Amino acid sequence: MAALSIQERKRLRQIGHALNPVVMIGGQGLTESVIEETHRALNDHELIKIKIAGEDREARSAAITAVIEATEAQLVQSIGKVALLYKKAKQQNPKLSNLVRHAHLSN
């Protein structure tokens, strides 16, 4: 997967600003069900926020990296306990895709 350009990353961050986290990684860490839910959310919405619980910075970073590798998504931005992930859907659903629903924010 090609790296996102600066302009694409900026546009995705603008859209992502209005989003709430849809996947939470809790005390049990990264489980198979969390990966499946993240995969489903990326297929539906293309751009999602995930929230990672815990105070250990390295553990949060490792969890983000593991999610990215498992879902083949791209990290757009990571601030504190929240990460913004992007993965282009094979078939975009205009009713669910955050890129379509929030396109007015990137103009």
C-alpha positions, 0 to 999 in steps of 0.5 A: 500500500502506498504511503499517504501524501501530505495533502491526503493525510491533511484531508483525512485528519480534517474529516477525522476531527469530527469522528468519535472512536468506534473501537476501544482496546481495553484492559484485555488488550488486543483480542481476536474480536477487537481485530475483527471489529476493527476490520469490519469498521474499516470496511464500513467506514474507511476512516475510523478512530480507535481508543487504547486504554492504559497508561504505558505509552509503549504498550499503546504504541505496540497495540496500534502497530499490531492493529495496523498490521492485522488490518492492513490499515494506514495510521493517519494520526496518533495523539495520546490514547486515540489513533486515526486509521484509514483503509480504502474499502473495496466497495464504498458504501455512501451511507456508511463511509466517513469519507463520503459522509464528511466530504464537506469538511475537506473542501 
